Amino acid sequence: MPVWILLYTIDMKNKYVLNFFVGLLDGEGSIQVNHWRKTSLQYRIVIKLKWNEANEKMLQQIAEVVGGTVRQDGNFIIWVENNREKIKKILNILEKIPPLTTRLRAQIAFIHTCLKHNNVEEYIKTRDNKYDNRQQYKPKGDIKLLDYWSAWLSGFIEAEGCFSIRKTGIKSFSIGQKYENYLIAEIKSYFQLTCVLRLVKSKVEEYYSIETYNKESLDMIKKHFDKNPLIGEKTISYKNFYFE
């Protein structure tokens, strides 16, 4: 294989991993600011998943492209970056490939503020307010038209999607998220699903979800993954769902 083709292939793979990473971070990640004995601020970006070989391999692949380290903690596998300068580089990536949940966007706005003032007292005064008016962080426009949407969606489904096969053999795909109703609605539209967008509401939170059993819809979902593969544990349930 000519060198230029090899380099192009590596570059395309790395670009996919970056976009996938942002989707995974939107689903299972967290951008955190804490204090150490009220004397200094500590910063961390972390993804915590159930430990298995597939998830470990996926997070190692992300670490090779994005940075960070991967370690096992009991029944969990964790990707983490807590070096301030390296976190700034990852935040630069997230400026070019913006997350699509209001939750993560609010966390990004908060960590930028903390990095700017780097003041423990200011942090303590504002830390409980970072999700106030979270709708201001809602993405504008049709997010399905973003050039990273497809890979992002596979990363998000890796985190939040579910392929289910009942004892009767009936198959379904479902996905949901707290608060982010617009995002679940966009996924429903992208896959052309006819199912209902459901809301489960409690006193403290709202959870939105969709679930489809429709064969044509499941075929549409499969076409997406033919071009935008899962790369973690969800690959196993996906293969069992469609090929066994």
C-alpha atoms as one frame of an Amber mdcrd trajectory, in Angstrom:
protein
   0.000   0.000   0.000   1.435   3.433  -0.946   2.463   5.559   2.041   0.000
   8.362   1.189  -2.916   5.912   1.158  -1.808   4.447   4.494  -1.542   7.918
   6.051  -4.971   8.854   4.665  -6.462   5.686   6.124  -4.907   6.358   9.547
  -6.107   9.967   9.467  -9.679   8.934   8.601  -9.663   6.332  11.382  -8.400
   8.878  13.912 -11.051  11.381  12.804 -13.741   8.746  13.312 -12.417   7.913
  16.783 -12.429  11.613  17.733 -16.044  12.063  16.640 -17.055   8.786  18.284
 -15.286   9.861  21.487 -17.387  13.024  21.735 -20.587  10.968  21.439 -19.368
   8.545  24.082 -18.404  11.466  26.330 -21.876  12.975  25.857 -23.404   9.714
  27.008 -21.101   8.404  29.748 -18.465  11.075  30.319 -18.050  13.899  32.772
 -15.986  17.094  32.859 -15.285  17.792  36.509 -13.909  20.537  38.724 -13.183
  19.810  42.388 -11.146  21.392  45.149  -8.350  19.999  47.284  -8.855  20.999
  50.922 -10.211  24.351  49.722  -6.701  25.385  48.724  -6.583  24.595  44.990
  -8.774  23.470  42.131  -8.471  20.079  40.451  -9.706  19.316  36.941 -10.683
  16.016  35.374 -12.306  14.588  32.247 -13.451  11.001  32.754 -15.396   8.170
  31.124 -16.351   5.268  33.393 -17.716   2.027  31.933 -18.324  -1.545  33.017
 -15.078  -3.452  32.706 -14.735  -6.004  29.929 -12.150  -6.575  27.216 -14.194
  -4.787  24.542 -14.615  -1.608  26.585 -10.977  -1.639  27.660  -9.840  -1.993
  24.051 -12.140   0.856  23.012 -10.847   3.215  25.699  -7.249   2.316  24.874
  -7.961   3.187  21.259  -9.424   6.526  22.363  -6.373   7.191  24.561  -4.080
   6.651  21.572  -5.917   9.340  19.602  -7.193  11.778  22.255  -4.738  11.256
  25.110  -5.553  10.349  28.689  -4.884   7.099  30.516  -6.907   3.936  30.997
  -7.067   1.948  34.224  -9.232  -0.732  35.758 -11.010   0.026  39.018 -12.758
  -3.076  40.318 -15.629  -3.877  37.960 -15.105  -0.674  35.991 -12.735   0.515
  33.307 -11.901   4.224  33.388 -10.458   6.618  30.830  -9.254   9.788  32.537
  -7.243  12.942  31.983  -6.422  15.122  35.000  -3.424  17.098  33.761  -4.516
  20.721  33.398  -2.553  21.468  30.218  -3.643  18.239  28.552  -7.241  18.958
  29.552  -6.965  22.300  27.756  -5.935  20.435  24.588  -8.977  18.155  24.885
 -11.182  21.214  25.417  -9.755  22.555  22.146 -10.917  19.346  20.474 -14.385
  19.870  21.975 -14.483  23.374  20.508 -13.961  21.894  17.035 -16.309  18.948
  17.683 -18.854  20.359  20.157 -20.775  17.906  22.355 -24.526  17.863  21.749
 -25.966  17.458  25.259 -26.780  20.515  27.343 -25.292  18.647  30.314 -21.805
  18.412  28.846 -21.969  21.867  27.291 -22.790  23.315  30.705 -19.839  21.417
  32.207 -17.540  22.802  29.512 -18.693  26.366  30.165 -18.111  25.855  33.895
 -14.606  24.403  33.556 -13.605  27.252  31.229 -14.757  29.747  33.857 -12.850
  27.914  36.584  -9.694  27.678  34.486  -9.909  31.400  33.867 -10.262  32.566
  37.488  -8.743  29.450  39.166 -10.247  30.636  42.439 -11.538  28.175  45.039
 -13.950  30.621  46.670 -15.502  31.559  43.344 -15.782  27.869  42.441 -17.600
  27.035  45.701 -20.048  29.910  45.163 -20.949  28.883  41.605 -20.572  25.077
  41.437 -24.238  24.362  42.237 -25.477  26.699  39.513 -23.786  25.308  36.427
 -26.986  23.694  35.139 -29.157  26.779  35.668 -30.840  27.769  32.424 -29.313
  24.736  30.736 -31.491  25.268  27.670 -29.165  28.114  26.675 -26.668  25.391
  25.753 -29.032  23.604  23.373 -27.388  23.245  19.918 -28.815  25.455  17.195
 -29.904  24.262  13.778 -30.333  20.743  12.453 -27.658  18.756  14.272 -28.140
  15.841  11.860 -26.366  17.978   9.246 -23.169  18.254  11.300 -20.268  16.524
   9.559 -19.507  14.524  12.716 -23.113  13.555  13.485 -22.953   9.943  12.234
 -19.811   8.953  14.163 -20.993  10.989  17.166 -24.284   9.075  17.141 -22.507
   5.715  17.147 -20.485   6.858  20.172 -23.646   8.056  21.911 -25.420   4.770
  21.185 -22.349   2.907  22.479 -23.040   4.709  25.751 -26.831   4.858  25.900
 -28.362   2.543  23.290 -29.803  -0.906  23.951 -30.332  -3.873  21.608 -32.831
  -6.230  23.252 -34.010  -9.723  22.330 -36.901 -11.047  24.419 -37.419 -14.714
  25.216 -40.156 -14.734  22.576 -37.573 -13.700  19.974 -38.995 -10.187  19.577
 -36.246  -7.627  18.977 -36.173  -3.953  19.865 -33.789  -1.021  19.871 -34.121
   1.706  22.491 -32.258   4.774  23.660 -32.953   7.477  26.198 -31.449  10.376
  28.103 -32.304  12.692  30.984 -33.546  16.154  29.941 -32.220  16.026  26.361
 -35.606  15.640  24.641 -34.461  17.495  21.494 -31.579  15.045  21.094 -33.750
  11.932  21.359 -36.184  13.566  18.937 -33.337  14.126  16.454 -32.310  10.465
  16.708 -35.925   9.445  16.134 -36.051  11.658  13.043 -32.679  10.463  11.715
 -33.727   6.812  11.815 -37.225   7.696  10.534 -38.821   5.959  13.490 -42.594
   5.955  13.935 -42.497   5.141  17.648 -43.569   7.588  20.345 -41.078   9.801
  22.176 -41.809   8.895  25.788 -41.350  11.061  28.854 -40.890   9.672  32.361
 -41.096  12.589  34.762 -40.327  12.749  38.467 -40.102  15.670  40.869 -36.398
  16.154  40.176 -35.753  15.019  36.592 -37.158  14.182  33.186 -36.161  11.127
  31.153 -36.921  10.865  27.426 -36.721   7.626  25.436 -37.695   5.891  22.226
 -38.065   2.188  21.464 -38.777   0.508  18.142 -39.695  -3.063  17.185 -40.386
  -2.217  13.541 -38.350  -4.344  11.109 -37.929  -1.533   8.571 -36.712   0.765
  11.342 -34.272  -1.863  12.623 -32.969  -2.292   9.071 -32.443   1.472   8.860
 -30.463   1.397  12.106 -28.319  -1.442  10.777 -27.478   0.591   7.653 -26.155
   3.320   9.906 -23.820   0.938  11.731 -22.631  -0.630   8.471 -20.947   2.738
   7.807 -20.390   3.920  11.393 -19.397   0.922  13.520 -19.575   0.540  17.263
 -16.178  -0.171  18.803 -16.877  -1.198  22.420 -18.965  -3.740  24.302 -22.077
  -2.699  22.380 -20.529  -4.341  19.311 -21.245  -7.723  20.902 -24.933  -7.082
  21.603 -25.251  -5.525  18.138 -23.857  -8.657  16.432 -26.059 -10.932  18.539
 -29.043  -8.740  17.666 -28.560  -8.700  13.904 -26.569 -11.781  13.021 -27.577
 -14.595  15.363
